[in-house]
């Protein structure tokens, strides 16, 4: 995916980052860009000592980004550290420098679930979905001190999940106003609908670590003797401390009802309650808002922008209608 936030790295750039992270004797013998991502520049690198690593470089800090897109690489480092304590499968982190803005990690040997599922049976996909739910239940048991994004300036941090979430919504709506994005309803109406339903968030009292970007392209799987296993999850830069239900946005929004039910079963062991469904609706609205607004700063090719908007805006409108009907 072409995006203005993805730095164009030359072979010399790659060699310099690798040596800065792994030492002056680290020798690059091959490298190639991973094109699946939307935000950072990511390259697979083969070293002379046989290691296969991934170099991830953050966007130019002088670029205009969304209000929540602060300290994202620092957030990803914290995510890897905290998730590892819960036994979540992750790539090994060889080096990370959030100030310079680059990371070097192990290259996983499996395949992205988004691709591997093309060769899976329906039953195998269901099994992987259930395993993903179980993994996320483990991840969400990691607790934070406060709700919100773990950025150094403390913005959106609060002991109240309702307060933190409304601050998060205020930021994305401010971005929407600044870039004059069409949200299918006026910004004032969107804000009012979310605030009118926000009391349901008060049931959430413990800040859980949430990846929030666990779509199939951020999950690696590999085939083993007993079936498919989850090798690791990646791209924890959007993580925050929140209601665990927030995790379901990326886990079940983009798959069919049977697969979604398998995730929820593995994650929770029961169907969602009505209040949990309402919270999930609020969180989907946040995702739709991000997807509409970020197009203004990513500067995707026009045909790609229209493709995204053609499916995001109807979903945003439908979930806002749900909130309005309650």
Helices and strands as residue ranges (DSSP letters): H 11-22, E 28-33, E 41-47, E 52-57, H 72-85, E 93-97, E 102-106, E 111-112, H 113-116, G 117-119, H 122-139, H 161-178, H 187-196, G 198-203, E 208-210, G 216-218, E 219-224, E 227-233, G 236-238, E 240-242, G 244-247, H 248-252, H 257-267, H 274-298, H 302-325
